[in-house]
Amino acid sequence: MRIAYSVETVRAAEQDLMARLPEGTLMQRAAAGLAAACADLLHRVYGARVALLTGSGDNGGDALYAGARLARRGAGVTAVLLAPDRAHSGGLRALRAAGGRAVTADEGERALMHADVVLDGIVGIGGKGGLREEAERLIRLVRGTVVAVDLPSGVDADTGEVRGAAVRADATVTFGTYKPGLLIDPAHEHAGALRLIDIGLGPYLPSVPDAEALQHEDVAALLPRPAAESDKYRRGVVGVVAGSARYPGAAVLAVAGALRGGAGAVRYVGPGADTVIARFPETLVHTGPPAKAGRVQSWVVGPGLGDGAAARHSLDDVLGSDIPVLVDADGLHLLPSGGLHGRAAATVLTPHAGEAAALLGVSREEVESGRLAAVRALADKYGATVLLKGSTTLVASPGHPVRVNPTGTAWLATAGSGDVLSGLTGSLLATGLAARDAASVGAYLHGLAARRTTAPAGAPIAAYDVAAAVPEAWRDVLG
């Protein structure tokens, strides 16, 4: 699992560790890891051209010391100093002693244009706002591989927000621990490939991170598996309340996802029974209301449901139950404004940015630029687990670290893919997974399935194709 901590927490851990080490040890550890990462990218260090774009902070020092290491291995290293009078003195001495050179911004344009690798050491994790005009101009000159030092300059380490011009790195070498902004869009898009360098912070970081991202082994440990004595009812039954005369396909897609989520059976409730049975004859069907449809272990309500009286009654019916409920799409617009704090059982909400904006009473742009704040606010407001769909899907539950899904792909921005995700996640709820785990695993498998569907050609996909690929995604996780 990738875990991430806020800037404040990282700074405190660094201070605790530095108090126990000789001065400069932590920076040397970071520089050694950074230089090794650059060497891997260069393949051959001797004769390579390396430029360091450095500011006045410790990130500039990391870059200068790393540049000194590369210069000692035969690379031609030029440091382009954005603040010559405030450059890290120790790093600058080390670079010059190793044969590297330092120039001003105006003198360094050619070096930036012709470098094989450029290190972005402009600002560190405490930086706020976008790049200043001169830094933006210089980074636009770069044609080689850009390696960000700790994080791309111009992005917010804590939130993933990008408030102005920012470096778009091909790779980011981060130190000690991941920072939330490296995992969350829009900043995640600027980070490129991530590499974590262990500098010894682990024992000084709290046990509970600010954000985390599941990996294959984490998901494999959570996936439900039938035991020898299992039958379809012991494995769980998921109820799906979806579809309408206007959106009959939503019912089919939600059921498609539910059938592949590990539950033993799917019970469909709604007006699309004939359409659902024609595609999936194994589905149990009922015309409603949900309370009279038969026993289930979880409900999925909302995809294509509409906003009429019948839809409201169905939502009230399932929210009045004592089992986990997932609310999506049309169901989100019908939620009580006071939240769902009174429900004893778990509730999962799965909005996209537009729906989240409506629930919070803010603009869509505000949600998209500050996804971490938005998902936390929704979880607190509604007393629920919230899966915020988007370029990086986030899962928040009150009192827990936000989970970041690492498998998403832009190809999932297609009609009906959210219906598949809802059914899949609801099915995982029916197997007994906790709401936070079901949402995280559902998003992970959904993303893997989409990647499997597009690979290797990268052709456009349809939502039903994603549902059909979920078993392959499951097998990928289990190896």
PABADO-588323 format. One record per residue (C-alpha): residue in one letter; x, y, z. Coordinates in steps of 0.001 Angstrom, whole numbers, plus 500000, padded with zeros to 6 digits. Example, Ala and Ser with C-alpha at 12.3 -4.5 7.8 and 13.67 -1.06 7.14 Angstrom:
BEGIN
{pt "A", {512300, 495500, 507800}}
{pt "S", {513670, 498940, 507140}}
//
This chain:
BEGIN
{pt "M", {500000, 500000, 500000}}
{pt "R", {501193, 503473, 499168}}
{pt "I", {500677, 505791, 502126}}
{pt "A", {500858, 509575, 502090}}
{pt "Y", {501272, 512206, 504792}}
{pt "S", {500637, 515930, 504923}}
{pt "V", {503444, 518461, 504711}}
{pt "E", {503046, 519332, 508396}}
{pt "T", {503431, 515692, 509404}}
{pt "V", {506428, 515161, 507135}}
{pt "R", {508141, 518272, 508468}}
{pt "A", {507664, 517123, 512061}}
{pt "A", {509047, 513678, 511271}}
{pt "E", {512056, 515190, 509507}}
{pt "Q", {512800, 517398, 512503}}
{pt "D", {512646, 514416, 514872}}
{pt "L", {514949, 512378, 512655}}
{pt "M", {517443, 515188, 511977}}
{pt "A", {517835, 515760, 515713}}
{pt "R", {519320, 512243, 515916}}
{pt "L", {521650, 512471, 512901}}
{pt "P", {524771, 514431, 511979}}
{pt "E", {523937, 517675, 510188}}
{pt "G", {523204, 517224, 506486}}
{pt "T", {522699, 513446, 506648}}
{pt "L", {519064, 513572, 505545}}
{pt "M", {519831, 515724, 502515}}
{pt "Q", {522664, 513410, 501511}}
{pt "R", {520346, 510410, 501707}}
{pt "A", {517826, 512191, 499499}}
{pt "A", {520498, 513277, 497038}}
{pt "A", {521928, 509772, 496774}}
{pt "G", {518515, 508338, 495939}}
{pt "L", {517805, 511139, 493475}}
{pt "A", {521119, 510643, 491692}}
{pt "A", {520538, 506889, 491455}}
{pt "A", {517077, 507452, 489963}}
{pt "C", {518520, 509844, 487376}}
{pt "A", {521256, 507356, 486527}}
{pt "D", {518606, 504711, 485863}}
{pt "L", {516809, 507076, 483493}}
{pt "L", {520024, 508006, 481684}}
{pt "H", {521174, 504379, 481298}}
{pt "R", {524697, 505768, 480753}}
{pt "V", {525812, 508602, 483020}}
{pt "Y", {529223, 509295, 481503}}
{pt "G", {528889, 511996, 478868}}
{pt "A", {525234, 512707, 479639}}
{pt "R", {524022, 516292, 479880}}
{pt "V", {522184, 517163, 483090}}
{pt "A", {520641, 520494, 484053}}
{pt "L", {519493, 521462, 487522}}
{pt "L", {516773, 524093, 487742}}
{pt "T", {517106, 525176, 491359}}
{pt "G", {515462, 527616, 493709}}
{pt "S", {516532, 528761, 497154}}
{pt "G", {515092, 525947, 499298}}
{pt "D", {516146, 522494, 500363}}
{pt "N", {514854, 520989, 497105}}
{pt "G", {517471, 523060, 495348}}
{pt "G", {520050, 521640, 497748}}
{pt "D", {518912, 518087, 497022}}
{pt "A", {519266, 518755, 493301}}
{pt "L", {522741, 520312, 493682}}
{pt "Y", {524099, 517438, 495757}}
{pt "A", {522582, 514918, 493335}}
{pt "G", {524147, 516848, 490469}}
{pt "A", {527528, 516630, 492197}}
{pt "R", {527196, 512845, 492393}}
{pt "L", {526344, 512634, 488692}}
{pt "A", {529224, 514968, 487788}}
{pt "R", {531656, 512704, 489626}}
{pt "R", {530447, 509877, 487370}}
{pt "G", {531260, 511845, 484231}}
{pt "A", {528030, 513699, 483463}}
{pt "G", {528164, 517288, 482306}}
{pt "V", {526102, 519077, 484951}}
{pt "T", {524888, 522664, 484840}}
{pt "A", {522928, 524247, 487667}}
{pt "V", {520610, 527022, 486531}}
{pt "L", {520118, 529191, 489609}}
{pt "L", {516821, 531040, 489918}}
{pt "A", {518056, 532759, 493083}}
{pt "P", {521883, 532909, 492831}}
{pt "D", {522303, 534825, 496082}}
{pt "R", {520210, 532315, 498019}}
{pt "A", {521269, 529018, 496462}}
{pt "H", {522112, 526211, 498890}}
{pt "S", {525751, 526973, 499684}}
{pt "G", {526835, 523460, 500589}}
{pt "G", {525254, 521937, 497517}}
{pt "L", {526760, 524594, 495292}}
{pt "R", {530259, 523975, 496667}}
{pt "A", {529833, 520217, 496193}}
{pt "L", {528717, 520655, 492596}}
{pt "R", {531617, 522914, 491670}}
{pt "A", {534114, 520637, 493434}}
{pt "A", {532814, 517726, 491327}}
{pt "G", {533333, 519652, 488091}}
{pt "G", {529833, 520967, 487592}}
{pt "R", {529063, 524584, 486832}}
{pt "A", {526460, 527062, 488001}}
{pt "V", {524918, 529806, 485869}}
{pt "T", {522175, 532387, 486110}}
{pt "A", {518773, 531906, 484548}}
{pt "D", {519633, 533899, 481424}}
{pt "E", {522905, 532039, 480967}}
{pt "G", {521269, 528656, 481456}}
{pt "E", {518750, 528628, 478622}}
{pt "R", {520960, 526595, 476297}}
{pt "A", {521754, 524056, 479005}}
{pt "L", {518054, 523522, 479664}}
{pt "M", {517257, 523125, 475977}}
{pt "H", {519958, 520534, 475343}}
{pt "A", {519966, 518538, 478583}}
{pt "D", {519141, 514837, 478555}}
{pt "V", {517681, 515151, 482061}}
{pt "V", {516501, 518255, 483901}}
{pt "L", {515961, 518189, 487657}}
{pt "D", {513120, 520361, 488909}}
{pt "G", {514356, 521712, 492241}}
{pt "I", {512521, 525027, 492018}}
{pt "V", {510321, 524818, 495124}}
{pt "G", {509669, 522185, 497755}}
{pt "I", {506656, 520606, 499419}}
{pt "G", {505835, 523830, 501237}}
{pt "G", {505355, 525794, 498027}}
{pt "K", {501951, 527383, 497369}}
{pt "G", {500529, 528709, 494136}}
{pt "G", {501829, 528356, 490599}}
{pt "L", {505275, 528955, 489165}}
{pt "R", {506627, 532448, 488951}}
{pt "E", {506958, 533896, 485456}}
{pt "E", {510697, 533295, 485063}}
{pt "A", {510499, 529685, 486250}}
{pt "E", {507570, 529049, 483900}}
{pt "R", {509519, 530489, 480976}}
{pt "L", {512561, 528345, 481691}}
{pt "I", {510699, 525086, 482163}}
{pt "R", {509069, 525614, 478758}}
{pt "L", {512530, 525474, 477172}}
{pt "V", {513151, 521922, 478342}}
{pt "R", {513153, 519160, 475735}}
{pt "G", {514659, 516328, 477741}}
{pt "T", {513316, 514168, 480564}}
{pt "V", {512069, 516167, 483559}}
{pt "V", {512600, 514702, 487031}}
{pt "A", {510805, 516481, 489862}}
{pt "V", {512614, 516641, 493199}}
{pt "D", {510129, 515483, 495884}}
{pt "L", {507169, 516860, 493887}}
{pt "P", {506597, 518934, 490744}}
{pt "S", {506991, 522634, 491433}}
{pt "G", {503703, 524516, 491354}}
{pt "V", {501451, 521750, 492707}}
{pt "D", {500020, 521567, 496222}}
{pt "A", {501569, 518697, 498142}}
{pt "D", {498666, 518386, 500572}}
{pt "T", {495642, 518660, 498290}}
{pt "G", {496683, 517876, 494738}}
{pt "E", {495469, 521297, 493606}}
{pt "V", {497228, 523193, 490827}}
{pt "R", {496629, 526930, 491105}}
{pt "G", {498574, 528239, 488150}}
{pt "A", {501488, 527098, 485997}}
{pt "A", {503223, 523948, 487225}}
{pt "V", {505973, 521599, 486128}}
{pt "R", {504851, 518520, 484223}}
{pt "A", {507414, 515902, 485172}}
{pt "D", {508161, 512628, 483458}}
{pt "A", {509118, 511205, 486848}}
{pt "T", {509008, 512356, 490456}}
{pt "V", {511501, 511164, 493046}}
{pt "T", {509940, 511743, 496445}}
{pt "F", {511604, 511311, 499830}}
{pt "G", {510538, 509563, 503018}}
{pt "T", {506876, 509085, 502146}}
{pt "Y", {504364, 509948, 499452}}
{pt "K", {502515, 513231, 499729}}
{pt "P", {498758, 513267, 499037}}
{pt "G", {499132, 515593, 496068}}
{pt "L", {501313, 513059, 494263}}
{pt "L", {498412, 510595, 494243}}
{pt "I", {495483, 512915, 493513}}
{pt "D", {494588, 514770, 490325}}
{pt "P", {495138, 517284, 488966}}
{pt "A", {498604, 517257, 490574}}
{pt "H", {499001, 513521, 489969}}
{pt "E", {498951, 514191, 486219}}
{pt "H", {501987, 516436, 486682}}
{pt "A", {504018, 513872, 488636}}
{pt "G", {504699, 511198, 486024}}
{pt "A", {506183, 507930, 487275}}
{pt "L", {506656, 507925, 491046}}
{pt "R", {509716, 506652, 492890}}
{pt "L", {509961, 506691, 496676}}
{pt "I", {513357, 507011, 498351}}
{pt "D", {513591, 505717, 501918}}
{pt "I", {515481, 508243, 504028}}
{pt "G", {514557, 506745, 507400}}
{pt "L", {511349, 508659, 508216}}
{pt "G", {509225, 505566, 508813}}
{pt "P", {509613, 505288, 512622}}
{pt "Y", {508822, 508998, 513035}}
{pt "L", {505575, 509027, 511051}}
{pt "P", {502208, 508351, 512729}}
{pt "S", {500519, 505002, 512186}}
{pt "V", {497514, 506561, 510462}}
{pt "P", {498320, 508367, 507186}}
{pt "D", {496376, 511168, 505534}}
{pt "A", {495823, 509200, 502338}}
{pt "E", {496548, 505735, 501014}}
{pt "A", {496396, 503836, 497741}}
{pt "L", {495747, 500103, 497618}}
{pt "Q", {498019, 497879, 495541}}
{pt "H", {497413, 494411, 494094}}
{pt "E", {498323, 492563, 497278}}
{pt "D", {496023, 494735, 499384}}
{pt "V", {493079, 494136, 497063}}
{pt "A", {493820, 490410, 496864}}
{pt "A", {493626, 490198, 500659}}
{pt "L", {490178, 491837, 500611}}
{pt "L", {488582, 489961, 497718}}
{pt "P", {485776, 487653, 498871}}
{pt "R", {486275, 483962, 498182}}
{pt "P", {483577, 481278, 498605}}
{pt "A", {484279, 478595, 501192}}
{pt "A", {483613, 474901, 500646}}
{pt "E", {480227, 475120, 502386}}
{pt "S", {479131, 478284, 500563}}
{pt "D", {475899, 478476, 498610}}
{pt "K", {474482, 481389, 496644}}
{pt "Y", {472718, 482821, 499674}}
{pt "R", {475660, 482481, 502036}}
{pt "R", {477791, 484343, 499503}}
{pt "G", {475341, 487234, 499659}}
{pt "V", {472480, 488590, 497560}}
{pt "V", {472638, 492123, 496200}}
{pt "G", {469463, 493986, 495348}}
{pt "V", {469539, 496398, 492409}}
{pt "V", {466887, 499113, 492108}}
{pt "A", {467569, 500782, 488783}}
{pt "G", {466261, 501678, 485371}}
{pt "S", {463169, 503410, 484044}}
{pt "A", {461298, 503807, 480782}}
{pt "R", {463754, 506556, 479833}}
{pt "Y", {466903, 504711, 480960}}
{pt "P", {466302, 500945, 480611}}
{pt "G", {469976, 500274, 479925}}
{pt "A", {471001, 501489, 483380}}
{pt "A", {469296, 498461, 484893}}
{pt "V", {471173, 496083, 482590}}
{pt "L", {474542, 497702, 483263}}
{pt "A", {474098, 497846, 487036}}
{pt "V", {473086, 494171, 487079}}
{pt "A", {476062, 493357, 484834}}
{pt "G", {478416, 494870, 487384}}
{pt "A", {476636, 493219, 490297}}
{pt "L", {476861, 489753, 488764}}
{pt "R", {480648, 490072, 488631}}
{pt "G", {481195, 491410, 492131}}
{pt "G", {481417, 488169, 494104}}
{pt "A", {477901, 487915, 495541}}
{pt "G", {476010, 484670, 495092}}
{pt "A", {472915, 486179, 493472}}
{pt "V", {471476, 489418, 492154}}
{pt "R", {467888, 490461, 492816}}
{pt "Y", {466605, 493122, 490430}}
{pt "V", {463693, 495383, 491356}}
{pt "G", {462160, 497750, 488813}}
{pt "P", {460385, 498147, 485508}}
{pt "G", {463157, 496627, 483392}}
{pt "A", {462735, 493006, 484470}}
{pt "D", {462129, 491676, 480948}}
{pt "T", {465171, 493488, 479572}}
{pt "V", {467364, 492307, 482432}}
{pt "I", {466223, 488684, 482170}}
{pt "A", {466779, 488693, 478417}}
{pt "R", {470437, 489561, 478990}}
{pt "F", {471027, 487843, 482337}}
{pt "P", {468620, 484940, 482902}}
{pt "E", {470222, 484094, 486253}}
{pt "T", {468888, 487329, 487795}}
{pt "L", {466063, 487177, 490340}}
{pt "V", {463468, 489812, 489436}}
{pt "H", {460617, 491621, 491148}}
{pt "T", {458480, 494588, 490139}}
{pt "G", {458695, 496169, 493592}}
{pt "P", {458579, 497779, 495988}}
{pt "P", {462049, 496844, 497258}}
{pt "A", {460797, 495971, 500764}}
{pt "K", {458681, 493154, 499290}}
{pt "A", {461206, 491813, 496814}}
{pt "G", {462869, 489288, 499117}}
{pt "R", {465890, 489217, 501389}}
{pt "V", {469140, 490823, 500266}}
{pt "Q", {472399, 491671, 502025}}
{pt "S", {472869, 495037, 500296}}
{pt "W", {471011, 497440, 498022}}
{pt "V", {472139, 499438, 495008}}
{pt "V", {469689, 502208, 494181}}
{pt "G", {469648, 505044, 491689}}
{pt "P", {471084, 504292, 488224}}
{pt "G", {468540, 505452, 485659}}
{pt "L", {465831, 505585, 488330}}
{pt "G", {464354, 508971, 487423}}
{pt "D", {463025, 511531, 489901}}
{pt "G", {459326, 510734, 490161}}
{pt "A", {457276, 509539, 493099}}
{pt "A", {458148, 505887, 492466}}
{pt "A", {461854, 506686, 492548}}
{pt "R", {461493, 508570, 495819}}
{pt "H", {459535, 505722, 497359}}
{pt "S", {462165, 503182, 496291}}
{pt "L", {464968, 505259, 497794}}
{pt "D", {463086, 505737, 501058}}
{pt "D", {462382, 502010, 501115}}
{pt "V", {466004, 500929, 500888}}
{pt "L", {467325, 503674, 503157}}
{pt "G", {464833, 502502, 505761}}
{pt "S", {466379, 499027, 505751}}
{pt "D", {469005, 497809, 508199}}
{pt "I", {471503, 496654, 505572}}
{pt "P", {474220, 498463, 503556}}
{pt "V", {472946, 500704, 500762}}
{pt "L", {474795, 502206, 497804}}
{pt "V", {473203, 505310, 496271}}
{pt "D", {474192, 506451, 492791}}
{pt "A", {473053, 508714, 489946}}
{pt "D", {469378, 509733, 490211}}
{pt "G", {469250, 508478, 493783}}
{pt "L", {471788, 511117, 494803}}
{pt "H", {469452, 513926, 493774}}
{pt "L", {466753, 512528, 496065}}
{pt "L", {468865, 512258, 499226}}
{pt "P", {467636, 514049, 502352}}
{pt "S", {469455, 517365, 502740}}
{pt "G", {470216, 516665, 506398}}
{pt "G", {472404, 513674, 505559}}
{pt "L", {472184, 510025, 506541}}
{pt "H", {473693, 510111, 510024}}
{pt "G", {470714, 508265, 511473}}
{pt "R", {471265, 505076, 509450}}
{pt "A", {472651, 502244, 511540}}
{pt "A", {473904, 500339, 508492}}
{pt "A", {476580, 501544, 506104}}
{pt "T", {475785, 503894, 503251}}
{pt "V", {477945, 504433, 500171}}
{pt "L", {477452, 507416, 497861}}
{pt "T", {479062, 507359, 494413}}
{pt "P", {478847, 510824, 492810}}
{pt "H", {480796, 512206, 489908}}
{pt "A", {482071, 515791, 490152}}
{pt "G", {478828, 517369, 488962}}
{pt "E", {476713, 515398, 491409}}
{pt "A", {479170, 516113, 494225}}
{pt "A", {478966, 519822, 493440}}
{pt "A", {475177, 519722, 493670}}
{pt "L", {475297, 517865, 496994}}
{pt "L", {477750, 520389, 498431}}
{pt "G", {476179, 523469, 496886}}
{pt "V", {479383, 524519, 495096}}
{pt "S", {480544, 524692, 491484}}
{pt "R", {481756, 521667, 489566}}
{pt "E", {485050, 523475, 488981}}
{pt "E", {485572, 523781, 492731}}
{pt "V", {485117, 520037, 493166}}
{pt "E", {487404, 519143, 490268}}
{pt "S", {490200, 521446, 491420}}
{pt "G", {489941, 520378, 495080}}
{pt "R", {488892, 516747, 494964}}
{pt "L", {490371, 515802, 498338}}
{pt "A", {488535, 518557, 500199}}
{pt "A", {485305, 517758, 498361}}
{pt "V", {485251, 514042, 499149}}
{pt "R", {486034, 514684, 502821}}
{pt "A", {483302, 517317, 503032}}
{pt "L", {480747, 514963, 501487}}
{pt "A", {481631, 512105, 503838}}
{pt "D", {481257, 514390, 506850}}
{pt "K", {478054, 516060, 505630}}
{pt "Y", {476218, 512821, 504899}}
{pt "G", {477802, 510526, 507483}}
{pt "A", {478571, 508060, 504715}}
{pt "T", {481362, 506481, 502728}}
{pt "V", {481766, 508545, 499569}}
{pt "L", {483315, 507299, 496344}}
{pt "L", {484027, 510407, 494265}}
{pt "K", {484428, 509304, 490655}}
{pt "G", {486830, 511063, 488337}}
{pt "S", {490321, 511108, 486917}}
{pt "T", {491488, 509761, 490253}}
{pt "T", {488654, 508160, 492173}}
{pt "L", {488715, 508915, 495903}}
{pt "V", {487030, 507029, 498745}}
{pt "A", {486393, 508794, 502044}}
{pt "S", {484828, 507553, 505275}}
{pt "P", {484587, 509763, 508370}}
{pt "G", {487534, 509145, 510685}}
{pt "H", {489638, 507228, 508134}}
{pt "P", {492398, 508123, 505648}}
{pt "V", {491143, 508919, 502174}}
{pt "R", {491828, 506123, 499718}}
{pt "V", {493059, 506957, 496237}}
{pt "N", {492346, 504514, 493429}}
{pt "P", {495456, 504025, 491256}}
{pt "T", {493881, 502052, 488391}}
{pt "G", {491648, 504675, 486810}}
{pt "T", {491790, 505546, 483129}}
{pt "A", {490261, 508311, 481036}}
{pt "W", {488515, 505642, 478950}}
{pt "L", {486068, 505191, 481845}}
{pt "A", {484558, 508557, 480940}}
{pt "T", {481843, 506814, 478957}}
{pt "A", {478098, 506492, 479419}}
{pt "G", {477063, 503719, 481778}}
{pt "S", {480451, 502951, 483332}}
{pt "G", {479251, 504398, 486649}}
{pt "D", {476263, 502034, 486600}}
{pt "V", {478654, 499090, 486267}}
{pt "L", {480772, 500387, 489147}}
{pt "S", {477706, 500757, 491358}}
{pt "G", {476574, 497208, 490740}}
{pt "L", {480072, 495852, 491274}}
{pt "T", {480569, 497749, 494534}}
{pt "G", {477081, 496851, 495799}}
{pt "S", {477827, 493200, 495194}}
{pt "L", {481024, 493460, 497228}}
{pt "L", {478958, 495001, 500031}}
{pt "A", {476649, 491986, 499906}}
{pt "T", {479603, 489628, 500410}}
{pt "G", {480275, 491297, 503746}}
{pt "L", {483046, 493748, 502912}}
{pt "A", {482997, 496963, 504922}}
{pt "A", {481760, 499994, 502996}}
{pt "R", {485207, 501575, 502661}}
{pt "D", {486758, 498315, 501475}}
{pt "A", {483921, 497519, 499062}}
{pt "A", {484182, 500968, 497484}}
{pt "S", {487979, 500770, 497233}}
{pt "V", {488024, 497253, 495769}}
{pt "G", {485167, 498051, 493398}}
{pt "A", {486977, 501093, 492015}}
{pt "Y", {490230, 499141, 491716}}
{pt "L", {488685, 496248, 489760}}
{pt "H", {486647, 498648, 487633}}
{pt "G", {489786, 500498, 486583}}
{pt "L", {491719, 497302, 485901}}
{pt "A", {488854, 495978, 483795}}
{pt "A", {488824, 499156, 481715}}
{pt "R", {492584, 498938, 481195}}
{pt "R", {492238, 495307, 480139}}
{pt "T", {489515, 496242, 477693}}
{pt "T", {491585, 498982, 476035}}
{pt "A", {494913, 497135, 476043}}
{pt "P", {496932, 496884, 473939}}
{pt "A", {495336, 498943, 471176}}
{pt "G", {493805, 501637, 473367}}
{pt "A", {490556, 501557, 471429}}
{pt "P", {487403, 503219, 472785}}
{pt "I", {485343, 501039, 475096}}
{pt "A", {481723, 500688, 476129}}
{pt "A", {480492, 500228, 479690}}
{pt "Y", {479290, 496692, 479033}}
{pt "D", {482800, 495755, 477855}}
{pt "V", {484156, 496914, 481206}}
{pt "A", {481671, 494732, 483093}}
{pt "A", {482609, 491731, 480982}}
{pt "A", {486310, 492256, 481756}}
{pt "V", {485908, 492347, 485562}}
{pt "P", {486598, 488582, 485971}}
{pt "E", {489910, 489050, 484148}}
{pt "A", {490747, 491968, 486420}}
{pt "W", {489937, 489728, 489394}}
{pt "R", {492356, 487111, 488067}}
{pt "D", {495037, 489754, 487509}}
{pt "V", {494835, 490695, 491187}}
{pt "L", {494935, 487126, 492419}}
{pt "G", {497798, 486254, 490078}}
//
